[in-house]
Amino acid sequence: MQIGPGRSSGGSLLEPLLAVTRDILQAQDLASALASIATSVSSLFGFRYLSIVTADEPGGDLYRRVLIGFDDALIRERLNERIPREDIKIILLPEFEILRNCFYCPAEREFFWKQTIYIGDFNDPPAPRSAPDAWHDRDSLTFVLPDRDGEMMGYLSVDGPHDGLVPTLDTLRQMQLFVNLVGLALGNARAHRSEIERRELLEKSAQIQNHFFGMVSHEVRSPLAAIRGATSLLESHFETMGEERRRELLGVLGNATSRLTTIFEDFLLLSRMDADQVGLHLVTLSPIATIEEAIGQLRSQHPDRAFNLAYLDPIPNAVADEGRLVQVLANLLSNAVKYSFPASPIHVEVKGGAEAVTIAVVNEGPGIKPEDRAKLFTRFGRLSHHDGSTGLGLYICRELVTKMNGTIGFESDPGRLTTFWFTLPRAK
């Protein structure tokens, strides 16, 4: 079967084509643009069945986004079907190209493509064409959707012409013109969506940056005020004040300085995390030795608290960054001290598994309120009883544990025990 000049489509379609194209070119949403395209092609050129396949991004795989005329079960099955770009080349052979980007494969070629949506049973031998210009239900007509650079961003396939005839060259030229304009419209919608996403990203980045600097300003104000006050008192009354008062003010200076150091270290690490500049040196290490080092640091800071380490021999080696592991443990132990009953012991439990080593920090205390649980491990996720923390500690712990290929979580029984645990890969 050859397409020839034959029967014209009847009347000029230029005005309705331009009107529809204007609507599509103004579309700012890809889904609405595709729906407009499908409806227009079906009504203007008289096809019962229509399918549109497009790529979500330039050069990416394609997905079936529109189906018209098919039964509901088939639409549910085939809508959003992924179609690899390489698979499409089989239907875009030069021998099928009638016009540029217009491909017609007649039933006589007995060509079957697994991604096509065929109406009927393809296993039956094809019936002869009823007339030279009659449409056969195994005919295939496909239009490539070109972008602004002429690259394929998808394709449109039609079937079942209402008049039962193969479209003429005049009709195909009009369809080709329309499809080319459709490609520009889709490119316009895609570009508009990309611009919206870019603006949203910039706005979100600006909000995060403003929040970041606002948080830094807020958090450093308190320790700076303490340093300023203690320094002023020491300068003006050093000779007259007693030894105990001097030590008290020196302690205030030390605590405020330590607080400032922690704040800036957290914010600096957060900034490096956002820039993906946190490099880890993963090595095989003994978890027990590293835990004892972290506990030693906390004992020196809190000599009045008891820290107990519990494990059953042997504990296998783990794979981690030793410095970052100490940082995670120190943060969890510090939180356990801060949020536990005064003078209650802090327990560290270690268990070895077939694939991982689990480390848990357990404290006795009021526990975590239900409304606070979703805030844990989030950036700036401070609890409802604000204690002056930046809300970054657990977020940093989660990020570091994740980078060490582990997982982290918690369990809390209000008024009794709260456990924060994390895993590290077991060394092979």
C-alpha positions as CSV (number, residue, x, y, z in Angstrom):
1,M,0.0,0.0,0.0
2,Q,1.4,3.4,-1.0
3,I,0.2,6.8,0.2
4,G,-0.5,9.1,-2.8
5,P,-2.1,12.4,-3.5
6,G,-5.6,10.7,-3.7
7,R,-8.4,12.1,-1.6
8,S,-7.9,15.5,0.1
9,S,-8.8,16.0,3.7
10,G,-11.4,18.5,2.5
11,G,-11.1,22.2,3.3
12,S,-8.2,24.1,4.8
13,L,-7.3,23.3,8.3
14,L,-4.9,26.2,8.6
15,E,-7.0,28.5,10.8
16,P,-8.0,25.8,13.4
17,L,-4.5,24.5,13.4
18,L,-3.1,27.9,14.2
19,A,-5.7,28.5,16.9
20,V,-5.0,25.2,18.6
21,T,-1.3,25.8,18.3
22,R,-1.5,29.2,20.0
23,D,-3.3,27.6,22.9
24,I,-0.6,24.9,23.2
25,L,2.2,27.4,22.9
26,Q,0.7,29.4,25.8
27,A,0.4,26.2,28.0
28,Q,2.6,26.4,31.1
29,D,1.9,22.9,32.3
30,L,3.1,19.9,30.3
31,A,0.1,17.7,31.2
32,S,-2.5,20.2,30.0
33,A,-0.4,20.8,26.8
34,L,-0.4,17.0,26.0
35,A,-4.2,16.8,26.7
36,S,-4.8,19.7,24.3
37,I,-2.6,18.1,21.6
38,A,-4.4,14.7,21.9
39,T,-7.9,16.3,21.7
40,S,-6.9,18.5,18.8
41,V,-5.4,15.7,16.7
42,S,-8.3,13.4,17.3
43,S,-10.9,16.0,16.4
44,L,-9.2,17.9,13.6
45,F,-7.9,14.8,11.7
46,G,-10.5,12.2,12.7
47,F,-8.7,9.4,14.5
48,R,-10.4,7.2,17.2
49,Y,-7.2,6.0,18.8
50,L,-4.2,8.2,19.8
51,S,-1.1,7.8,22.0
52,I,1.5,10.4,23.0
53,V,4.9,9.3,24.3
54,T,7.3,12.0,25.7
55,A,10.6,12.2,27.6
56,D,10.7,13.9,31.0
57,E,14.1,15.4,30.2
58,P,16.1,15.9,27.1
59,G,17.7,12.6,25.9
60,G,16.0,10.5,28.6
61,D,13.7,7.5,28.3
62,L,10.2,8.1,27.2
63,Y,6.9,7.4,28.9
64,R,3.4,6.9,27.5
65,R,1.6,10.0,28.9
66,V,-1.7,10.1,26.9
67,L,-4.1,7.4,25.6
68,I,-7.4,8.2,23.8
69,G,-10.1,5.9,22.6
70,F,-8.9,2.7,24.3
71,D,-10.8,0.8,26.9
72,D,-10.2,1.6,30.6
73,A,-8.4,-1.6,31.4
74,L,-5.8,-1.1,28.6
75,I,-5.3,2.5,29.6
76,R,-4.6,1.5,33.2
77,E,-2.2,-1.1,32.0
78,R,-0.2,1.0,29.4
79,L,-0.4,4.6,30.7
80,N,3.0,5.8,32.0
81,E,4.6,2.8,30.4
82,R,8.4,3.3,30.1
83,I,9.7,3.0,26.6
84,P,13.5,3.0,26.2
85,R,14.7,5.4,23.6
86,E,16.8,2.7,21.8
87,D,13.7,0.6,21.3
88,I,12.0,3.4,19.3
89,K,14.5,3.3,16.4
90,I,12.9,0.1,15.1
91,I,9.8,2.0,14.0
92,L,11.7,5.0,12.7
93,L,13.5,3.3,9.7
94,P,14.1,5.4,6.6
95,E,12.0,3.1,4.5
96,F,8.9,4.0,6.6
97,E,9.4,7.8,6.4
98,I,6.8,9.3,4.1
99,L,7.5,12.9,5.1
100,R,10.1,14.3,7.5
101,N,9.3,13.0,11.0
102,C,6.2,11.1,9.6
103,F,6.5,7.3,9.5
104,Y,3.9,5.0,7.9
105,C,4.2,1.2,8.0
106,P,1.5,-0.6,6.0
107,A,0.0,-3.9,7.1
108,E,1.5,-5.6,4.1
109,R,5.0,-5.3,5.7
110,E,3.7,-7.6,8.5
111,F,5.8,-5.6,10.9
112,F,5.2,-5.9,14.6
113,W,6.7,-3.8,17.4
114,K,6.2,-5.0,21.0
115,Q,5.6,-1.4,22.3
116,T,2.7,-0.7,19.9
117,I,-0.8,-0.8,21.1
118,Y,-2.5,-3.1,18.6
119,I,-6.3,-3.3,18.4
120,G,-7.2,-7.0,17.7
121,D,-5.4,-10.3,17.7
122,F,-2.0,-10.0,16.0
123,N,-1.6,-13.7,15.9
124,D,-4.3,-14.1,13.3
125,P,-3.2,-13.9,9.6
126,P,-4.0,-10.4,8.3
127,A,-7.1,-10.0,6.2
128,P,-6.6,-8.4,2.8
129,R,-7.0,-4.6,2.5
130,S,-10.6,-3.9,1.5
131,A,-9.6,-1.2,-1.0
132,P,-6.3,0.4,-2.2
133,D,-6.8,3.5,-0.1
134,A,-8.6,1.7,2.9
135,W,-7.0,1.8,6.3
136,H,-6.0,-1.6,7.6
137,D,-6.1,-2.2,11.4
138,R,-2.4,-3.3,11.2
139,D,-1.3,0.0,9.6
140,S,1.0,2.1,11.7
141,L,1.3,5.9,11.5
142,T,3.8,7.7,13.8
143,F,4.9,11.3,14.0
144,V,8.1,12.3,15.8
145,L,7.8,15.3,18.1
146,P,11.0,17.4,17.5
147,D,12.3,20.0,20.0
148,R,13.7,23.4,19.1
149,D,17.0,21.7,18.1
150,G,15.4,19.1,16.0
151,E,16.0,16.3,18.5
152,M,13.2,13.8,19.3
153,M,11.4,14.6,22.5
154,G,8.7,12.0,21.9
155,Y,6.3,10.7,19.3
156,L,2.6,10.7,18.5
157,S,0.9,7.6,17.0
158,V,-2.7,7.4,15.6
159,D,-5.0,4.6,14.5
160,G,-8.6,4.1,13.4
161,P,-9.4,7.0,11.1
162,H,-13.1,7.8,11.2
163,D,-13.5,7.6,7.5
164,G,-11.7,4.3,7.3
165,L,-9.2,5.7,4.7
166,V,-5.4,6.1,4.7
167,P,-4.6,9.8,5.1
168,T,-3.5,11.5,1.9
169,L,-0.2,13.3,1.5
170,D,-2.0,16.6,1.9
171,T,-3.5,15.5,5.2
172,L,-0.1,14.2,6.3
173,R,1.6,17.5,5.5
174,Q,-1.0,19.3,7.6
175,M,-0.5,16.8,10.4
176,Q,3.2,17.2,10.1
177,L,3.0,21.0,10.4
178,F,0.8,20.6,13.4
179,V,3.2,18.1,15.0
180,N,6.2,20.3,14.4
181,L,4.4,23.2,16.2
182,V,3.4,20.8,18.9
183,G,7.1,20.0,19.5
184,L,7.8,23.7,19.9
185,A,4.9,23.9,22.3
186,L,6.1,21.0,24.4
187,G,9.6,22.6,24.4
188,N,8.0,25.8,25.6
189,A,6.1,24.1,28.4
190,R,9.2,22.1,29.5
191,A,11.4,25.3,29.5
192,H,8.7,27.1,31.5
193,R,8.6,24.2,34.0
194,S,12.4,24.3,34.3
195,E,12.4,28.0,34.9
196,I,9.8,27.6,37.7
197,E,11.9,24.8,39.3
198,R,15.0,27.0,39.0
199,R,13.2,29.9,40.7
200,E,11.8,27.7,43.4
201,L,15.3,26.3,44.0
202,L,16.8,29.8,44.3
203,E,14.0,30.9,46.7
204,K,14.5,27.8,48.8
205,S,18.3,28.3,48.9
206,A,17.8,31.9,49.9
207,Q,15.4,30.9,52.7
208,I,17.8,28.3,53.9
209,Q,20.7,30.8,53.8
210,N,18.6,33.4,55.7
211,H,17.6,30.8,58.3
212,F,21.2,29.7,58.6
213,F,22.5,33.2,59.3
214,G,19.6,34.0,61.5
215,M,20.3,30.9,63.5
216,V,24.0,31.7,63.8
217,S,23.2,35.2,65.0
218,H,20.7,33.9,67.5
219,E,22.8,31.1,68.9
220,V,26.1,33.1,69.4
221,R,24.3,36.0,71.1
222,S,23.9,34.1,74.5
223,P,27.5,32.9,74.9
224,L,28.9,36.2,73.7
225,A,26.8,38.0,76.3
226,A,28.1,35.7,79.0
227,I,31.7,36.3,77.9
228,R,31.2,40.0,77.8
229,G,29.6,40.1,81.2
230,A,32.1,37.9,82.9
231,T,35.0,39.7,81.3
232,S,33.6,43.1,82.4
233,L,33.3,42.0,86.0
234,L,36.8,40.5,86.1
235,E,38.2,43.7,84.6
236,S,36.5,46.1,87.0
237,H,36.4,44.1,90.2
238,F,39.2,41.5,89.9
239,E,41.2,43.0,92.9
240,T,38.2,43.2,95.3
241,M,36.3,40.0,94.5
242,G,37.0,36.7,96.3
243,E,38.7,33.6,94.9
244,E,35.5,31.6,94.7
245,R,33.8,34.4,92.6
246,R,36.8,34.6,90.3
247,R,36.7,30.9,89.7
248,E,32.9,31.1,89.0
249,L,33.4,33.8,86.4
250,L,36.3,31.9,84.8
251,G,34.0,28.9,84.6
252,V,31.4,31.0,82.9
253,L,34.1,32.1,80.4
254,G,35.2,28.5,79.8
255,N,31.6,27.2,79.3
256,A,30.7,30.1,77.0
257,T,33.8,29.6,74.9
258,S,33.2,25.9,74.6
259,R,29.6,26.6,73.6
260,L,30.8,29.0,70.9
261,T,33.3,26.5,69.7
262,T,30.6,23.8,69.4
263,I,28.2,26.2,67.6
264,F,30.8,27.2,65.0
265,E,32.0,23.6,64.5
266,D,28.4,22.4,63.9
267,F,27.7,25.2,61.5
268,L,31.0,24.7,59.7
269,L,30.3,21.0,59.3
270,L,26.8,21.7,58.1
271,S,28.1,24.0,55.5
272,R,30.6,21.4,54.3
273,M,27.8,18.8,54.2
274,D,25.7,21.0,52.0
275,A,28.6,21.4,49.7
276,D,29.3,17.7,49.8
277,Q,32.8,18.3,51.0
278,V,32.8,16.0,54.0
279,G,35.4,13.3,53.2
280,L,35.5,10.2,55.4
281,H,38.4,7.9,55.9
282,L,36.8,4.5,56.4
283,V,39.0,2.0,58.2
284,T,38.6,-1.3,60.1
285,L,38.6,-0.5,63.8
286,S,37.6,-1.9,67.2
287,P,34.3,-0.3,68.3
288,I,35.0,-0.9,72.0
289,A,38.3,1.1,71.9
290,T,36.6,4.0,70.1
291,I,33.6,3.9,72.5
292,E,35.9,4.0,75.5
293,E,37.7,7.0,74.0
294,A,34.3,8.9,73.7
295,I,33.2,7.9,77.2
296,G,36.5,9.2,78.5
297,Q,35.8,12.6,77.0
298,L,32.4,12.7,78.6
299,R,33.7,11.5,82.0
300,S,36.1,14.5,82.1
301,Q,33.3,16.9,81.3
302,H,30.8,15.3,83.7
303,P,32.8,13.7,86.6
304,D,29.6,13.4,88.7
305,R,27.9,11.0,86.2
306,A,28.4,7.3,85.8
307,F,29.0,5.8,82.3
308,N,28.6,2.0,81.9
309,L,29.8,0.0,78.8
310,A,28.1,-3.3,78.3
311,Y,28.9,-6.0,75.7
312,L,29.5,-9.7,75.3
313,D,32.8,-10.9,73.9
314,P,33.7,-11.0,71.2
315,I,32.6,-7.8,69.4
316,P,33.7,-7.9,65.8
317,N,35.5,-5.0,64.1
318,A,33.5,-2.4,62.2
319,V,34.2,-0.2,59.3
320,A,34.0,3.5,60.1
321,D,35.8,6.8,60.2
322,E,37.3,6.9,63.7
323,G,37.1,10.6,64.3
324,R,33.5,10.9,63.0
325,L,32.5,7.9,65.1
326,V,33.8,9.6,68.2
327,Q,31.9,12.7,67.2
328,V,28.6,10.8,66.8
329,L,29.2,9.0,70.2
330,A,30.1,12.2,72.0
331,N,26.9,13.9,70.7
332,L,24.7,11.0,71.7
333,L,26.3,10.7,75.2
334,S,26.1,14.5,75.7
335,N,22.4,14.4,74.9
336,A,21.9,11.5,77.2
337,V,23.4,13.5,80.0
338,K,21.4,16.6,79.2
339,Y,18.0,14.9,78.9
340,S,18.3,12.3,81.7
341,F,17.4,12.3,85.4
342,P,20.2,14.0,87.5
343,A,22.8,11.5,88.7
344,S,21.3,8.6,86.8
345,P,23.8,6.4,84.9
346,I,24.3,6.4,81.2
347,H,24.6,3.0,79.5
348,V,26.3,2.1,76.3
349,E,25.4,-1.3,74.8
350,V,27.3,-2.9,71.9
351,K,26.1,-6.0,70.0
352,G,27.7,-7.7,67.0
353,G,25.6,-9.1,64.2
354,A,26.3,-11.0,61.0
355,E,26.3,-7.9,58.9
356,A,26.6,-5.0,61.3
357,V,27.7,-3.8,64.8
358,T,24.9,-2.0,66.8
359,I,25.8,0.7,69.3
360,A,23.1,2.0,71.7
361,V,23.2,4.9,74.2
362,V,20.6,4.4,76.9
363,N,19.5,7.0,79.5
364,E,16.8,7.2,82.2
365,G,14.7,10.3,81.9
366,P,11.4,11.9,81.0
367,G,11.7,10.7,77.4
368,I,10.7,12.3,74.1
369,K,7.3,13.9,73.7
370,P,5.2,12.6,70.9
371,E,5.1,16.1,69.3
372,D,8.9,16.2,69.2
373,R,9.6,12.9,67.7
374,A,9.2,14.0,64.1
375,K,11.8,16.8,64.7
376,L,14.6,14.3,65.6
377,F,17.4,14.0,63.0
378,T,16.1,17.0,61.1
379,R,18.0,20.2,60.5
380,F,17.4,22.7,63.3
381,G,15.0,20.3,64.9
382,R,14.9,21.7,68.4
383,L,12.6,20.2,71.0
384,S,9.6,22.0,72.5
385,H,11.5,22.5,75.8
386,H,14.2,24.6,74.0
387,D,17.5,24.2,75.9
388,G,19.7,26.5,73.8
389,S,20.9,23.9,71.4
390,T,21.1,24.6,67.7
391,G,19.1,21.5,66.8
392,L,21.9,20.3,64.5
393,G,23.4,17.5,66.7
394,L,21.2,14.6,65.7
395,Y,21.0,15.8,62.1
396,I,24.8,15.7,61.9
397,C,24.8,12.3,63.6
398,R,22.4,11.0,61.0
399,E,24.4,12.4,58.1
400,L,27.7,11.0,59.4
401,V,26.3,7.6,60.2
402,T,24.7,7.4,56.7
403,K,28.0,8.4,55.1
404,M,29.6,5.5,57.1
405,N,26.9,3.1,55.5
406,G,25.0,2.7,58.7
407,T,21.5,3.5,60.0
408,I,20.4,5.4,63.1
409,G,17.2,5.5,65.1
410,F,15.7,5.8,68.6
411,E,13.2,4.3,71.0
412,S,11.6,6.2,74.0
413,D,9.5,5.0,76.8
414,P,8.3,8.2,78.5
415,G,9.4,8.5,82.1
416,R,11.7,5.5,81.9
417,L,14.3,4.8,79.2
418,T,15.3,6.5,76.0
419,T,17.6,4.7,73.6
420,F,19.5,6.1,70.6
421,W,21.1,3.5,68.5
422,F,23.1,3.3,65.2
423,T,24.7,0.6,63.2
424,L,28.0,0.3,61.4
425,P,29.0,-2.3,58.8
426,R,30.8,-5.3,60.2
427,A,34.4,-5.6,58.8
428,K,34.8,-8.6,56.5
